[in-house]
Amino acid sequence: MMTNFELNEVIKKDIVIVSVKGELDALVAPKLKEKLIKLSEDGNTKFIIDFKDLIHINSLAMGILRGRLREVRENNGDIKLINLNSHIATIFEMVGLDEIFKIYKSEDEAIKDF
């Protein structure tokens, strides 16, 4: 089964910005986990995940994000989320992830908060 999914990263100063495009479901959520683990192993502790082009997210992907957040914060870092559309924002609110993640409207806002 083919899925519509893409991950891209850009590093600005010491902040890694990971853009997620398409559907973040059970098939591809492990790719996001692997990417974040690799970036963490490379010494990165500040992450912004850009959901501007995210269409769908499932519970496995949300669990992975929560687990990575805990690990990153244990290493004095953080993961901030930006550009959630109303559908994704509603899902995050329904499961309470809006209370543990800092969510911003723009990349500039998130960068300033680091």
N, C-alpha and C positions, 0 to 999 in steps of 0.2 A: 504494500500500500504506500502510495506516495503522499507526502505531506507538504504543505506550504509552510516552510520555516526557514529562517535565516538569522544568524548571529553575526554581529560586527562589533569590533571594539576600537576605541580611540583612546589614547592616553593624553590628558591635558594636565600639565604639571605632574602631580603625583596621584591624580584621580583617573581611574579607569571607567570609561563610559561604554557600557554594553548596550547596543541597540538590538531589540528583539522584534522580528518581523514575522507575521503569520500567526500560526496556531501553536500554542505551547501546550501540547497534550502529552499523554503517556509515552508516545513513541519518541518524542524529541526532548522532553524535560531532562532526561539524563545528560544530553549534550550541553545544556545550560549548566548543570551541576559540574560536569567535567571541566568546562571552560572556567567557571569561578574557582574551582579547586586549583587548576593549573595557574591561574593568575595570582591566587593567594600564595601558592608555593614559590612563585617568582618574587615574592616580597610585597605584593600590593595589599593594602588594607582599606583603601577608600574606593568605593564603587558607586556608580550611578547606573541604574538600569532604566533605559528609555523604552517605554511601552507605546510610543506614538503609533507604531505600525502593528501593534498586537491586536489580533482579531478575537482570540479565544485563549483562556487559561483554564486548566483543570486542577483538581485537588492535589494530584501528585506534584505538579509544578509548584503549587503554592507551598506544599510541604518542603520541597527542596529549597525554595527561597527562604523559608523560615529557618531551616537547618543551617543554611549557609550564613544567614544573618547572625545566628548565635555564635558560630565559629569565628566569623569576622570580628564581632564585638569582643570576643575573648582575647583577640589579638589587638585590641585597642583601635579597631577600625569601625566602619559602618557601611551599610548598603542603603542608599536612598533611591526612591522610585520617582520617575517623572512621566508626564504626559499620559496619564491613565484616561482612557475614554470613559464615558459615563457607564457603559456596560461593565467594564473591568473594575472601575471604582466601586460599583454597587456590589460586585462579587466580593471584593476585598472587605467592604463594610459588613456584609452578611456573615463572613467567617471571622471577623475581628482582626484581620491583618492590618487594617488601617490604624489600629491602636499600637502596633509594635513597629511598623515601618514608618519612616518619615516620608511623606508624599508631597511632591512639589509640582507646580504647574510648568516650570521651565528649568532648563539645565543651569542657567545663571543663578537662579534661586538656590538650587541644590549645592552648587559649587561654593557659593557664598557661605553656606551653613557649615562647611567643613572647617 
